[in-house]
Amino acid sequence: MTTAALELKDVRKSFGRSEIIRGASLTVQKGERCAVIGPNGAGKSTLFNLVSGRFDISSGDICLNGNSISGLRPFEINRLGLSRSFQISNLFERLSVYENLRCAVLWSLGYKYSFWQRLNGLRDAHERAEEVLEQIGMQRQRKVLAGVLTYAEQRALEIGITIAGGADVILLDEPTAGMSRSESDAAVELIRKVTVGKSLVMVEHDMSVVFGLADKIAVLVYGEVIACDTPANIRSNAAVQAAYLGREGGEEAA
């Protein structure tokens, strides 16, 4: 039996008396792309924060490659092979594109914080940063400060930073939010390219992105996963249409 890349087992999260995640269970296999959708307030961001360790779960368990990560801190989970992006770009704005990527690869290559080691002498870090730079198609912008990039370029760089450490499970939080249709299409192609062989979990509101990219779609409503299936089956699921897509959403997705 193959070990799942990521597994949520009856996960619950309460803030005071308010239960936000109500027994959510989800399995993402290795190499699978899973989109998490749901109406505003469904608990999608909370779920991502639980998986990545920003919030502690109230009960249940979360496993990464068969090992429980419940109670671990975000950096510990990251070092076990899970990396995530955020809705709001989180970049070093005064560093160049290349420098942002080089920072992102250091720990995965075994370099801890050091004030006396010159970064320019780290050949393996340079090579890995150049590799990611090519993957995300930003060689021309390598010397451009992150703070002056276009919004779409910043999102592409953020995806590059997310994959730079070599994590095999990638979480992307609304990667195409705020983009034009052409920018969104380019982002989808980039995500498809850089997640080959990896497991992807993404929160996304654009249904054309969801149905065009995901192998599996999980529908979260009021903190519960009410359906998790292939895009074709989700599209025709009456419970999903009633709870989230609605008639208008269903026709748009089709």
N, C-alpha and C positions, 0 to 999 in steps of 0.2 A: 504494500500500500504506500503510495507516494505521500510524503509529508507536505502539507500545505505551506505556502509561503507566508500567509498571514491568516490567522483564525481568531475570530471574536466569539466567545462562548458566554451567552446570556449576560452580556455586559450591561451594567446599570450605573447611572450617575445622577446623584441628587445634589442640589444646592439648597441647603436648608430643608424646607418641606417640599420643595419643587423637584420632582423627578423628571429630568430632561431626557435621559436615555433609559428606556424601559425594557430591558432584557433583549438587547440587540445581538443577533448571532449572524455571522458572515464568514464564509470561507473563500479565500482567493488562492488559486493554485499557482504554482510556479510558471512564469511566462504568460500569465493571464492579465488582460486589461479589464479592470472593473470600474464602472462609473457609479457613483453614489448620487442619486437625485432625490428631490423631495421639495415640498413647499417651504417658504420662508418660516423659520421657527421649528423646523422638523428635528433639528439637532445635528445637522451635518458637520458644522464647525466644531461642536463639542465632541463629536465622535472622532474627528481627526486629532483633536487635542488629547484625547484619551489614548489613541494609538501611538502618538508620537511622544507621550510622556509629559506633556505640559500640564495635564490634569491627572489626578489619581482616580481610578475607578472606585465606585462604592462597593460593587460586588461583581462576580463573574471573573473571567480571565481573558487575557490577550496573549496569543502565542505568535512568535516570529520564527519561522523555520522549525517549528516543533518545540521551541523553548519559551517558557513563560517570560514575558517582559513586564508584567504587572508590577508596579511599584518602582520600576527603574526610572532614573532621570533621563531627560531628553538626550544628553550627550552619550549616555551609556547605551541607549537604544540605537542611536546613530552608529556607534562603533560596532554594533552587532549586525549592521547591514540594512538599516532603514533610514531613508532621507526624505525630507518634505520641503515643499515650497509653501509660501503664504499668499493670501489674497492681495496684500500690499507688498510691493517690491521691497526686499530687505538687502540692500547692496551697500558697499563702501563707495559712496558717491565721489569721493576725492581720489580714488584709485582707478587705474585704467581697467579696461575689460580684462586684459591679460593678468593684471595683478590681482583682481578679484578671483579669477579662476585659480591662480597659483596659491592664494590663501586657502582656497577650498580643498586643495589636494594634500596639504601638508600633513595633517594628522593621519590620514589613511596610508601615507608612505612611511610612517613611523617617526615623523619629526614633531617633537613636543615643543612647548614654548621655550624660546631661548633668545637671550638678548645679545649673545656674542657670535651667533652663527649667521653668515651672510647668505641671504636668499639667492643671490645671483650665482652662487657656487653649487646649488642643489640641482644637478643635472636631471635626475629623475623627476623632480617636481616641475622643472621646465618642460620636459618632454610630455608629461601627462597634461599640463596646462595647454600646451600646443595642440595635443590630440583632441581635447575637448573643444578648443577654439575652432578647430576644423569641423568637428561634429555639428556645432551649432551655426556654422557658416558665418562667423564674425571675424575672420582674419583681417579684413580691411579696417575694422574698428578696434583692433587689438590695443592701440595706444590712446584711444578715446576715453576720457573720464566717464565713469558710469553715470554720473549725475547729469550729463548733457545728452545722453542717448535718448532716442524716441521711446515712447511708452512700450511699443511692440519689441524694440531692441532690448529694453530693460527686462521684459518678461522672458525673452529668449536667453539672456544672460543668466537670469535666475534659474531657468531650467538647466543651463549648463552647470551652475554651481551645485544644483541638487544632485546631478549625476556624477560630478567630478570626483567624489570620494569613492566611487565604485560600488555604492550600495546596490543590492539586488532587489530591494523593494522600494518603490518610489511613490510618494504621496504628493499629488499636485492639487492645490486648492484654487479652484476657478482659474485655470491657466489662460483662458481666452477672454476673461471679463474685460469690458471696455474697449475691445478691439473692433475694427471694421471687419466686414466679411472677408476681404482679401487677406487682412492680417490674421484673422482667425484661421483661414484655410492654411496659411503658411505655418502657423503654430501647430496645427494638427499634424501636418507632414513632419515637422520637427519632432514632435512628441513620439510619433510612430517610429521615426528613425532612431532616436536615442534610447528608446525603451525596448528595442529588440532583445529578446532573451531575458528581460527583466519582468518583474511583476509590477503592474501599475494600478494604483487606486486613485481616482480623481473625483473631486466634487466639481460639478459643472452644471450651469443653468441653460446653456445653449443646446437645445435638443438635436440640432444638426451635427454638432460636435460629438455629443454623446452617442447617437446612433451610428455615426460614421466611424468612430474610433474604438468603442468598447466591444469586448467579446461577451461581456456579461454586465447587466445593469441591476443594481440593488436599489430598491425604492424605500426610502426612510420617511415615515409619517408618524408624528408625535412620539419620536424616540424609538420606534419599532421598525424592523425591516419586514415590510408586509409582502414583498416579493423579491426574488432574486433569480434572474433567468436570462436567456439570450435576448438580444434586442428585438427579434421578431416576436417572441412570446410576450415580452413586456409590452410591445406596441398593441397587441391584441388582448391584453389582460384587462377585463372589465373593472376589477377592483382598483387597479392602478389608474385607469382613466377616471374613475369616480373620485379617487382620493387626490390625484395630482394633475394628470394631463388634461382631463376634461375633454369634451368633444373637440373644442377648438385646438387644444394642444395635441390631441391625437392626430387630427388631420394635418397639422403642421409637421409633426414628426414623420408621418407617412410620406 
